[in-house]
């Protein structure tokens, strides 16, 4: 009977090792694809007028440089629309100043007002896209905490002339503002997610760096689909998937993004991200939940069995100890491969990310355990707090605002159609 349980345990541990090895292969493929795409970046010279939408709220770390990069893209024919909740937002003054300084690009700022039972960012995007100027062929979206390279916009729209591609997406590479334990945990989890983007569909969408053709935006009725929801990217991903169009991942649109916060606030951030996945992309959430939970149960169980086996003088100690060593070794290999991507995506940040990279390589089991805690937390409850506003999500993804921060500006009405437009220089780009 005892040998039967040995076989069952060995099979379970072997499956966990195979799962980890498959992730190694995916990371290798991601690295090959990213290097190949970035080496061919200069070949892409798309044409067509682009409208870039940049929702802004508060003053993110390095925000002025981020917006300057946005106004200095290596693309000849684009406009930028900034969106704020209120003129009281600290970002509004910065935007107005940058609009006055950068006359090469057509710019405008829209004051969207307070959201009512919709995520504030989604409300801002719906207000900005209510009237799309004539002549716009592509719509691009970028977060204010993203720092795009000069080729970002060109790369983002470079594949959209393929009618099989519905949307192009990038992702973020977190850059801890200070090397703290909590920020290293989130940095590592984010790196684990980043390498899951593939050269082929299916891919998810990241709302901080994505673009689509105007005709796709209108034919899929994206603006209508966003009414009442908390996040735009996962909802749009569902629409694109149902239309049988591809989501293309573009490595040149990986953007550095600052990472701040303490352990509690970053755990709340992690839970919120996973909870959004549970509500708006349940198949992806279930895959992540079950595989992460399984890997942690096997690793912790192996450690416990190894300790018990040593104390009891059982040969199981050697089997379990070997499984622990194998699983940890694969964690280290995956970490080394992930951190080799820094030289591909952001080589100028190699020294800045040095301590975070070491943590990612050697603390894999701890990172996996923290990620599992976030997933378990996301399975409980339906409330999240985002930028000072607390939302409650129903099962169908509809949103209710249950508490707004006490310093919310009151000079703009909470009306869906309250988007007031202030224009910058209207000279054609180029």
C-alpha positions in Angstrom: 0.0 0.0 0.0 2.8 2.3 0.9 4.4 1.8 -2.6 1.1 2.8 -4.2 1.2 6.3 -2.5 4.9 6.6 -3.5 3.8 6.1 -7.1 0.9 8.6 -6.8 3.2 11.3 -5.3 5.9 10.7 -7.9 3.3 11.2 -10.7 2.0 14.4 -9.1 5.6 15.8 -8.7 6.5 14.7 -12.2 3.5 16.6 -13.6 4.5 19.7 -11.7 8.0 19.5 -13.1 6.6 19.0 -16.7 4.4 22.1 -16.2 7.4 24.1 -15.2 9.4 22.9 -18.1 6.7 23.9 -20.5 6.9 27.4 -19.1 10.6 27.3 -19.8 9.9 26.5 -23.4 7.4 29.3 -23.6 9.9 31.7 -22.2 12.5 30.6 -24.7 10.0 31.1 -27.5 9.0 34.5 -26.2 12.6 35.6 -26.1 13.3 34.4 -29.7 10.2 36.1 -31.0 11.0 39.4 -29.1 14.6 39.5 -30.4 13.5 38.8 -34.0 10.7 41.4 -34.0 13.0 44.1 -32.6 15.7 43.3 -35.0 13.2 43.9 -37.9 11.7 47.0 -36.4 12.9 49.4 -39.1 11.2 47.4 -41.8 7.8 48.5 -40.6 6.7 51.8 -42.3 2.9 51.9 -42.0 0.8 54.8 -43.3 -2.6 56.1 -42.1 -3.6 58.8 -39.6 -3.6 57.6 -36.0 -5.5 59.1 -33.0 -3.6 58.3 -29.7 -5.8 58.4 -26.6 -3.9 59.0 -23.3 -6.1 59.0 -20.1 -4.3 60.7 -17.3 -5.1 60.9 -13.6 -2.8 62.4 -11.0 1.0 62.7 -11.3 2.6 59.4 -12.0 6.3 59.0 -11.4 8.2 60.3 -14.5 4.9 61.4 -16.1 6.3 64.5 -17.8 8.9 62.5 -19.6 6.3 59.8 -20.5 4.1 62.4 -22.2 7.0 64.0 -23.9 7.9 60.7 -25.5 4.3 60.4 -26.7 4.6 63.7 -28.5 7.8 62.8 -30.1 7.0 59.6 -31.9 8.7 58.3 -35.1 5.5 58.6 -37.0 4.5 61.3 -39.5 0.7 61.4 -39.2 -0.9 61.2 -35.8 -2.8 63.2 -33.2 -2.9 62.9 -29.4 -6.0 63.3 -27.2 -5.4 63.6 -23.5 -8.3 62.8 -21.2 -8.7 63.9 -17.6 -11.5 63.6 -15.1 -11.4 67.3 -14.1 -9.4 70.5 -14.6 -8.5 70.2 -10.9 -6.5 67.1 -11.7 -2.7 67.9 -11.3 -2.1 66.3 -14.7 -4.2 69.0 -16.4 -1.7 71.8 -16.0 1.1 69.6 -17.1 -0.8 68.6 -20.2 -1.7 72.2 -21.1 2.0 73.2 -20.8 3.2 70.3 -23.0 0.5 71.0 -25.6 1.8 74.6 -25.8 5.4 73.5 -26.1 5.0 70.7 -28.7 3.4 72.3 -31.8 4.5 69.5 -34.2 1.6 67.2 -33.2 -2.1 68.0 -33.2 -3.2 67.7 -29.6 -6.4 68.2 -27.6 -7.5 67.6 -24.0 -10.9 66.3 -23.0 -12.4 66.9 -19.5 -14.6 63.8 -19.1 -16.2 64.5 -15.7 -16.9 62.0 -13.0 -18.0 58.5 -13.9 -21.3 57.1 -12.9 -21.3 53.3 -12.4 -18.4 52.8 -14.8 -14.7 52.7 -14.2 -13.3 56.2 -14.3 -10.7 55.3 -16.9 -13.4 53.5 -19.1 -15.6 56.5 -18.7 -12.8 58.8 -19.9 -12.2 56.6 -22.9 -15.9 56.5 -23.8 -16.1 60.3 -23.6 -13.0 60.7 -25.8 -14.2 58.3 -28.5 -17.8 59.7 -28.7 -16.7 61.7 -31.7 -13.7 60.5 -33.7 -12.4 63.1 -36.1 -12.7 62.4 -39.8 -9.6 61.0 -41.5 -8.6 58.9 -38.5 -7.8 55.3 -39.6 -6.3 53.8 -36.4 -7.0 54.3 -32.7 -4.2 53.7 -30.2 -4.4 53.8 -26.4 -1.6 54.3 -23.9 -1.4 54.8 -20.1 0.2 57.9 -18.7 2.6 55.7 -16.6 4.0 54.1 -19.7 7.2 55.3 -21.3 7.1 54.3 -25.0 10.2 54.2 -27.2 10.1 56.5 -30.3 9.1 53.6 -32.5 6.2 52.6 -30.3 3.4 54.0 -32.4 4.9 52.8 -35.7 5.3 49.3 -34.3 1.8 49.3 -32.7 0.0 49.9 -36.0 2.4 48.1 -38.3 0.3 44.8 -38.4 -3.1 46.4 -38.6 -3.2 46.4 -42.4 -3.6 42.6 -42.1 -7.4 42.1 -42.1 -7.0 38.9 -40.0 -5.5 41.1 -37.1 -8.2 42.7 -35.1 -5.9 44.4 -32.5 -2.2 44.9 -31.6 -1.1 45.0 -28.0 2.1 45.6 -26.0 2.7 45.1 -22.3 4.6 46.7 -19.4 7.9 46.0 -17.8 7.8 47.2 -14.2 10.6 49.3 -12.9 10.7 49.5 -9.1 11.2 53.1 -8.0 13.0 51.7 -4.9 14.3 48.2 -4.4 11.9 47.0 -1.7 10.8 43.4 -1.0 7.1 44.1 -2.0 8.1 45.8 -5.3 10.4 42.9 -6.2 7.5 40.5 -5.6 5.2 42.4 -8.0 8.1 42.9 -10.5 8.7 39.2 -10.6 5.0 38.3 -11.0 4.7 40.8 -13.8 7.7 39.3 -15.6 6.1 35.9 -15.3 3.0 37.3 -17.0 5.0 39.1 -19.7 6.6 36.0 -21.1 3.2 34.4 -21.6 2.5 36.7 -24.6 2.9 34.7 -27.7 3.9 35.1 -31.4 0.5 33.5 -32.2 -3.0 33.9 -30.9 -4.5 33.6 -28.3 -3.2 36.6 -26.5 -4.8 38.9 -24.0 -4.8 42.7 -24.3 -3.0 45.1 -22.0 -4.9 48.4 -21.7 -1.8 50.5 -21.4 -0.5 49.9 -24.9 -2.9 48.7 -27.7 -4.3 49.8 -31.1 -6.9 48.7 -33.6 -8.4 49.9 -36.9 -11.2 52.4 -36.7 -13.4 50.1 -38.7 -12.9 47.3 -36.2 -13.7 49.7 -33.3 -16.9 50.8 -34.9 -18.0 47.4 -36.3 -17.5 45.7 -33.0 -19.3 48.6 -31.2 -16.5 48.8 -28.7 -17.7 52.0 -27.1 -21.1 50.6 -26.4 -19.6 47.4 -25.0 -17.6 49.5 -22.5 -20.7 51.0 -20.9 -20.9 50.1 -17.2 -17.7 48.0 -17.0 -14.6 48.6 -14.9 -11.8 47.7 -17.4 -11.6 48.0 -21.1 -8.9 45.6 -22.2 -10.4 42.3 -21.1 -13.8 43.4 -22.5 -12.3 44.3 -25.9 -10.4 41.0 -25.9 -13.7 39.1 -25.7 -15.2 41.1 -28.6 -12.1 40.5 -30.8 -12.1 36.8 -29.9 -15.8 36.4 -30.8 -15.2 38.1 -34.1 -12.5 35.5 -34.9 -9.9 38.2 -35.3 -6.3 37.8 -34.0 -4.7 39.7 -31.1 -1.1 40.4 -32.2 1.5 40.9 -29.6 4.2 43.4 -30.6 7.4 43.3 -28.5 8.5 46.8 -29.6 5.4 48.0 -27.6 6.7 46.7 -24.3 6.9 49.8 -22.2 8.8 50.5 -18.9 6.4 51.5 -16.1 7.3 52.7 -12.6 6.3 50.5 -9.7 5.6 52.1 -6.3 3.7 51.1 -3.1 4.1 49.1 0.1 3.3 45.4 0.6 -0.4 45.9 1.4 -1.1 48.3 -1.4 0.7 46.1 -3.9 -1.2 43.0 -2.7 -4.4 44.9 -3.2 -3.2 45.8 -6.7 -2.4 42.1 -7.5 -5.8 41.0 -6.1 -7.6 43.6 -8.3 -5.8 42.5 -11.4 -6.7 38.9 -10.8 -10.3 39.7 -9.8 -10.8 41.6 -13.1 -9.6 38.4 -14.8 -12.0 36.3 -12.8 -15.0 38.6 -13.9 -14.1 39.5 -17.5 -11.9 36.5 -18.6 -12.9 33.5 -16.4 -11.2 30.8 -18.6 -7.8 32.5 -18.3 -8.4 33.1 -14.6 -9.2 29.4 -14.0 -6.1 28.2 -15.9 -3.9 30.6 -13.8 -5.7 29.7 -10.6 -5.4 25.9 -11.0 -1.9 25.7 -12.4 -0.5 28.1 -9.8 -2.3 26.4 -6.9 -1.1 23.0 -8.1 2.5 24.1 -8.4 2.5 25.5 -4.9 0.8 22.5 -3.3 3.3 20.1 -4.9 6.3 22.2 -3.9 5.1 22.8 -0.3 4.0 19.2 0.0 7.3 18.0 -1.3 9.2 20.1 1.3 6.9 18.8 4.1 7.3 15.1 2.9 11.1 15.5 2.7 11.2 16.8 6.3 8.9 14.1 7.5 10.9 11.4 5.6 14.2 12.5 7.2 12.7 12.5 10.7 11.1 9.0 10.1 14.0 7.5 8.2 11.8 6.9 5.2 13.1 6.6 1.6 10.4 9.1 0.7 12.7 11.8 1.9 15.0 11.3 -1.1 12.2 11.3 -3.6 10.5 14.4 -2.1 13.9 16.1 -1.7 14.8 15.4 -5.3 11.4 16.8 -6.5 12.0 20.0 -4.4 15.5 20.4 -5.9 14.2 19.9 -9.5 11.3 22.3 -9.1 13.6 25.0 -7.6 16.2 24.4 -10.3 13.5 25.0 -13.0 12.4 28.1 -11.2 16.0 29.4 -11.4 16.3 28.6 -15.1 13.0 30.4 -15.8 14.2 33.4 -13.8 17.5 33.6 -15.7 15.7 33.4 -19.1 13.2 36.1 -18.0 15.8 38.5 -16.9 17.8 38.0 -20.1 14.8 39.9 -21.7 15.9 43.1 -20.0 18.7 43.3 -22.6 16.1 43.0 -25.3 13.3 45.3 -24.0 15.1 47.9 -22.0 18.9 47.6 -22.0 19.4 51.1 -20.6 17.7 49.9 -17.3 20.0 46.9 -16.8 21.7 48.5 -13.7 18.5 49.9 -12.3 16.8 46.5 -12.4 19.9 44.6 -11.1 18.5 43.8 -7.6 15.0 43.1 -8.9 16.5 40.7 -11.5 18.4 38.8 -8.8 15.3 38.5 -6.7 13.3 37.1 -9.7 16.0 34.5 -10.3 16.4 33.2 -6.8 13.1 33.8 -5.1 10.8 31.9 -7.5 8.9 29.7 -5.0 8.2 32.7 -2.7 6.9 34.7 -5.7 4.7 31.8 -6.8 3.3 31.6 -3.3 2.5 35.3 -3.2 0.8 35.0 -6.6 -1.3 32.1 -5.3 -2.3 34.3 -2.3 -3.4 37.0 -4.7 -5.4 34.5 -6.8 -7.1 33.1 -3.7 -7.9 36.6 -2.6 -9.4 37.4 -6.0 -11.8 34.4 -5.6 -13.3 36.1 -2.5 -15.5 39.2 -2.7 -16.4 41.5 -5.5 -15.1 44.9 -4.4 -11.9 46.7 -5.6 -10.4 50.1 -5.0 -8.8 51.8 -7.9 -7.2 55.3 -7.8 -9.2 56.1 -4.6 -12.6 54.9 -5.8 -14.2 51.7 -4.6 -16.2 49.7 -7.1 -18.5 46.7 -6.7 -18.7 44.2 -9.6 -21.7 42.1 -10.4 -21.3 38.6 -12.0 -21.9 40.0 -15.5 -19.2 42.6 -15.0 -21.4 45.6 -14.5 -20.0 48.2 -12.1 -21.3 50.1 -9.2 -19.4 52.9 -7.4 -19.8 52.4 -3.7 -17.3 55.0 -2.4 -15.4 57.8 -4.0 -12.3 59.4 -2.5 -13.1 62.4 -0.3 -11.0 64.8 -2.4 -12.9 64.1 -5.6 -13.2 67.3 -7.7 -16.7 68.7 -8.0 -16.3 71.3 -10.7 -17.2 68.8 -13.5 -20.7 67.2 -13.6 -21.0 63.4 -13.4 -22.5 63.2 -16.8 -21.6 60.7 -19.6 -21.7 63.5 -22.2 -19.7 66.0 -20.2 -16.5 65.7 -22.3 -15.3 69.3 -22.9 -12.6 69.7 -25.4 -9.6 72.0 -25.2 -7.4 72.0 -28.3 -3.7 72.5 -28.7 -1.9 73.5 -31.8 -3.7 72.3 -34.9 -0.8 72.2 -37.3 -0.5 68.9 -39.1 2.3 66.6 -37.8 5.5 66.4 -39.8 
